[in-house]
Amino acid sequence: MIKNGLFVLMLILLLSTCNDNELNASEEKQLRDQLYAVIHQSGDLTEANKADIDEALSQVDQLSLQEEERDWFVQYYLIYSSYEGETDTEQVYEGSQLRMLYEETWQELAFERYGVTLEEERVEDIIKEDLKPLIEDALSSEEDGELDIHRYLAEKSGYSLEELYLQFSKHIYERRAIGEDLEPILKEEYGITDIHEVREKYRIEVFDEIVKSYS
């Protein structure tokens, strides 16, 4: 399940130094803590500035990142820069790779363990219902400064504005589409009816799967 990028990530995290590439208890906790922190980090692109965007894309070029890796790196660079001012490239790369790993494992666990599939038509329906109106609102907004930042990021990333919004949020809509079939199964599997508890328990299950791959 875990792709080659995880091995690189583990080197960066200094978690692959133990015998037979296994994680000890301290390293397991470190990985779980980092996963928890990464998936709860979010930021508002309107808080970014052009200098941060330029620097993020410059770092992308230096690291030779492409497509999904590039987009996640840029997002996390802008998140970290909005929180901390000074941004560490290794920290950004580490965070973006962990987030990619989490999203990948979240989906694959749903497919392989619970037999759920991703219906692209349903994803498109959700995007039409939720994302398209948000884009229309953004385009009609009087907050020209905020829209300028979005347009600048889109242009520098080689996207239209609509493509930018889609690329940066598609994982949300894919999870929603999968969740419509997955969550009823999980409620029965866990014996829990509260949806927030179900989602949190599944997050832990995803964490367990990632840790198990190195145990």
C-alpha positions in Angstrom: 0.0 0.0 0.0 2.7 2.5 1.0 4.5 3.9 -2.0 8.3 4.5 -2.4 7.9 8.1 -1.3 7.2 6.9 2.2 10.8 5.5 2.5 12.2 8.9 1.5 9.9 10.5 4.0 11.0 8.2 6.7 14.6 9.1 6.0 13.6 12.8 6.4 11.8 12.0 9.6 14.8 10.0 10.9 12.5 7.2 11.6 14.2 4.5 9.5 17.3 4.2 11.7 16.1 1.3 13.7 16.9 -2.4 12.9 15.0 -4.0 10.0 13.3 -0.6 9.4 10.9 -1.2 12.3 9.6 1.6 14.4 10.1 1.6 18.2 7.4 2.9 20.5 8.9 6.4 20.6 9.1 6.6 16.8 5.6 5.3 16.4 4.3 8.0 18.7 6.3 10.6 16.8 4.8 9.5 13.5 1.3 9.5 15.0 1.8 12.9 16.5 3.1 14.3 13.2 0.2 12.8 11.2 -2.3 14.2 13.6 -0.7 17.7 13.4 -0.4 17.6 9.6 -4.0 16.7 8.9 -5.3 19.4 11.2 -3.2 22.1 9.7 -5.1 24.4 7.4 -4.7 27.9 6.1 -6.4 30.6 4.1 -4.9 31.3 0.7 -6.0 34.9 1.0 -3.5 35.4 3.7 -0.6 34.5 1.3 1.3 37.1 -0.5 3.0 37.1 -3.9 6.5 36.9 -2.4 5.6 33.7 -0.5 4.0 32.2 -3.7 7.1 33.0 -5.7 9.4 31.4 -3.0 7.2 28.3 -2.8 7.3 27.8 -6.5 11.1 28.4 -6.5 11.5 25.7 -3.9 9.3 23.4 -6.0 11.6 23.9 -9.0 14.7 23.2 -6.8 13.1 20.0 -5.5 11.9 19.0 -9.0 8.4 18.3 -7.7 5.6 17.7 -10.2 1.8 17.6 -10.2 0.3 16.4 -6.9 3.6 16.7 -5.0 4.0 20.2 -6.3 0.5 21.3 -5.3 0.7 19.8 -1.8 4.1 21.4 -1.2 2.8 24.8 -2.3 -0.2 24.5 0.0 1.9 23.6 3.0 4.5 26.2 2.2 1.8 28.9 2.3 0.2 27.4 5.5 3.6 27.4 7.3 4.5 30.8 6.1 1.2 32.3 7.4 1.8 30.7 10.8 5.5 31.1 11.3 6.9 33.7 8.9 10.2 31.9 8.4 9.6 28.7 6.5 11.8 25.6 6.5 11.9 23.7 3.3 12.4 20.3 4.9 9.5 20.9 7.3 7.3 21.9 4.4 8.3 18.9 2.3 7.9 16.6 5.3 4.4 17.9 6.0 3.2 17.8 2.4 4.5 14.2 2.0 2.8 13.1 5.2 -0.5 14.6 4.0 -0.2 12.9 0.7 0.5 9.6 2.5 -2.5 10.1 4.8 -4.9 10.9 1.9 -3.7 7.9 -0.1 -4.0 5.5 2.8 -7.4 6.9 3.8 -8.7 6.0 0.3 -6.9 2.7 -0.1 -8.1 1.4 3.3 -11.7 2.2 2.3 -11.3 0.3 -1.0 -9.3 -2.7 0.2 -10.7 -3.3 3.7 -14.3 -2.1 3.3 -15.0 -2.7 -0.4 -16.0 0.9 -1.1 -15.3 2.4 -4.5 -14.8 5.9 -5.7 -17.6 6.9 -8.1 -16.2 9.7 -10.3 -19.7 10.8 -11.4 -20.6 11.4 -7.7 -17.4 13.4 -7.2 -18.3 15.5 -10.2 -21.9 16.0 -8.8 -20.5 17.2 -5.4 -18.1 19.5 -7.2 -21.0 21.0 -9.2 -23.1 21.3 -6.0 -20.4 22.8 -3.7 -17.3 24.0 -5.5 -18.8 25.7 -8.6 -21.0 28.1 -6.5 -17.9 28.9 -4.4 -16.0 29.8 -7.5 -18.8 31.9 -8.8 -19.0 33.7 -5.4 -15.3 34.3 -5.5 -15.4 35.8 -9.0 -18.2 38.1 -8.1 -16.7 39.1 -4.8 -15.8 42.7 -4.1 -12.7 41.6 -2.3 -10.4 42.2 -5.3 -7.3 41.9 -3.2 -8.1 38.3 -2.2 -9.1 37.3 -5.7 -5.8 38.8 -7.0 -3.8 36.5 -4.8 -5.8 33.5 -6.1 -5.3 34.5 -9.6 -1.6 35.1 -9.1 -1.2 31.7 -7.6 -3.2 30.1 -10.4 -1.2 31.9 -13.1 2.1 31.0 -11.6 1.0 27.4 -11.2 -0.2 27.1 -14.7 -3.8 26.8 -13.8 -7.0 28.6 -14.5 -8.7 29.9 -11.4 -11.2 27.1 -11.5 -8.5 24.5 -12.0 -6.6 25.9 -9.0 -9.6 25.6 -6.7 -10.2 22.1 -8.0 -6.6 20.8 -7.6 -6.3 22.2 -4.1 -9.6 20.8 -2.8 -10.4 17.7 -4.9 -9.3 15.4 -2.1 -12.1 16.8 0.1 -14.7 16.0 -2.5 -13.3 12.5 -3.1 -13.4 11.8 0.6 -17.0 13.0 0.8 -18.0 10.8 -2.1 -16.3 7.8 -0.6 -17.7 8.6 2.9 -21.3 8.4 1.7 -20.8 4.6 1.3 -18.1 4.1 3.9 -19.6 5.8 6.9 -22.7 3.5 7.2 -20.3 0.5 7.0 -18.1 2.0 9.7 -21.1 2.7 12.0 -22.0 -1.0 11.9 -18.4 -2.1 12.1 -17.6 0.1 15.1 -21.0 -0.1 16.8 -21.0 3.7 16.9 -23.7 6.0 15.7 -22.1 9.4 16.3 -20.6 10.4 13.0 -17.8 12.5 14.6 -16.7 9.5 16.7 -16.9 7.3 13.6 -14.7 9.6 11.6 -12.1 10.0 14.4 -12.0 6.2 14.9 -11.4 5.8 11.2 -8.6 8.4 11.3 -6.9 6.3 14.0 -7.4 3.2 11.8 -5.6 5.0 9.0 -2.8 6.0 11.3 -2.5 2.3 12.5 -2.3 1.2 8.9 0.6 3.6 8.1 2.5 2.6 11.3 1.9 -1.1 10.6 3.6 -0.8 7.3 6.8 0.0 9.1 6.4 -2.5 12.0 
